[in-house]
Amino acid sequence: MTHNEYRQRLCDAAEAFYFAGILTSLPFNAANDSEQHCDVSSAADAAVSVGSRLNKLGAPPIVNLGFSIELYIKLLRHLVDASRVQGHDLHKLFLGLEKAAPAVASLVIKKHHYARGDRDEFLDYLRVEARVFEEWRYAYEKELLCSSADTLFTLANAFRNAIKDLHPDMVSAFVHPERQD
């Protein structure tokens, strides 16, 4: 796989999990008889548009947003030095990115809605959520887990916005080109 193919796949995967995190955060109606639908799209539409939307998911948005952050960090690192880093620990992955590309890491920190350039505060957010993907994908095995989809969304947006600023040509498969009339 070429460098360009790898970076595009990584971008598309990060975006897919980012949007999955957003969509799985929506309240929904679990009593919508989803098994009566012929495809997942119509079942999903019924879940979010029919009846009262009282049900919320815990782990899926957290897992999806956490994984999107991991993939965004790996994408930034690959764009810097063509590395294909391994691991799930967001804090360690970010420190590796920061060592390889301090200016890129600094931009991510500046893009974070709450830290706004404060490295220590940003690292605190990452430390708290460092192993979110590993821990929350098996949430049913744990006695107690704490996380916030909003915190993860804000972190994901910092990485996502940094990528958009640094690599405006990096467009995911989910973005449709402007209509040419």
N, C-alpha and C positions, 0 to 999 in steps of 0.2 A: 504494500500500500504506500502510495506516495505521501510526501509531507502535506500537500494540499488536500488529498483525499482524507487523510487522518484528521487534519484540523477541521474539515467540514463535518465529518462524522461526529467529532467531539462537540462542535458547536450545535449541531442538530440534536444530539442527545441531551446536552445541557438545557437547551430550550424546551425540549419535550418534557423533561422532568420539572422544569420551572412552571410551565403551563399546567402540568398535571397537579402540581402543588397548589396552584391557584384554584383550579377547578374542583379539586377534592376538598377545598376549604369551604365550599358553598354549603349552606344548610339544604337539606333535601327531605323529601317525603318518602320514608321507607315503606309506607303502606301503599305503594303505587302499583302493586302487582306486576313488577318488572318481568316476571317469567311469562307474562302474557304477550310480550312484545317479541317481534321476530328478529330484531337487531339491537345491538347495544346502544346505538344512537337514539332510537326512539324510546328505549327504556330510560336512558339518562334524561332525555327531554321531559318525560313524564315525572321523573323524580324531582326535577327542579321547577316544574311549572304547574303541577297538579296538586291541589289540596294544600294543607298547611305544611310548611317546611320546618319541622321541629328537630330533625335528626342532624347531628354533626359527627364527623369522623375525627378520631384522635390521631392515630399514627400515620395514615396515608399522606396528608399534606406535609407533615413533619419529615417523613422519610423522603418524599419527592423533593421538597425544597432543599433539604440537607444534601441529597445526592446532586441536585443541580449546582449547588455551591461547589461541591467537590469537583464536578466536571468543569465549571467555569475556571477554577484555580488551575486545573490541569491544562485547560486550553490556553490560558494566559502564559503558563510556563512553557508550553510547546511553542507558542508564538514567539517567545523570547529566545529560546535556545534549542528548539526541536527535541527537547526532552520528553520522554514518555514516563512520567513519574507514576509510582504505585502508592497505594495506601488510601485510607479513608479519613484519617485524622485531619480535620480542617485546619487546626492550629499549626500542626507540623507542615502541612502542605503549603500554607501561607508563608511560614518562616522560610521554607525553601525557595518560594517565589521571591520573597523579599531579599534573600541573599543573592539570587541570580539577577534580579532586576529591581533595585531599590526604588527607582522612579515609578515603575509600574505599581508596586505595592503602595507607594505613597499616594498615587492617584486613586487607588481603590479606597484607601482610608479617607481621603477627601470626599469621595462620592457617597460614603456611608451617611445616611440621613441623620443619625444621632451623634456619632463620633466626630464628624465634620473635621477631620484632620488630626484628631487626638489619637495617636498611635496606641497609647496604653489603654484607652477606653475601647478602641476597636479590638485590640487583642483580648481584652476581657470578654467581649461578646463572642469571639471565636473560641476562647478557652471553654466557656460554658457550653457551647454547642459543638465542640471539637469532634465528638464521637457520636453525634446524633444519628447518622445513617446506620452505624453498626448497632447502636443500642435500640433504636426505635423500630427497626424492621423486625425485631423479635420482641416487641413490647409485651406480648402476652406471657412471656417468660419472666418478666420483671415484676417485683413488688411495687416499686415506685419509680416513676420517671417524670422529669420536669423539662419542659421545653415550651417554646412559643412559636407558632406558625408566623406570627407577625415579626418576631425577631429574625427568623430565618428569611422571610420575604425581604426584609430590609437589607440583610447581608447579601442575599442573592442579587438584589438590585444594584448594590455597590459594585460587585464584580461585573455584572451585565453592562452597566453604564460605562465602566472603565473600558471594557472591550469595545463598545460602540465608539467611544472617543478615540481610542488608540488604533482601532482597525475598522473604520467605517465601511470597508469593503467586505467585512466578515458578516454575511447575512445568512440566517438560518433558512431551512426549507419551509418554515412556517410563515415567512414574510413574503407576501405577494407583491410583485412589481406594480408600480403605479399604472393605472389603466391609461392606455394611449388612445385618445379619441380623435 
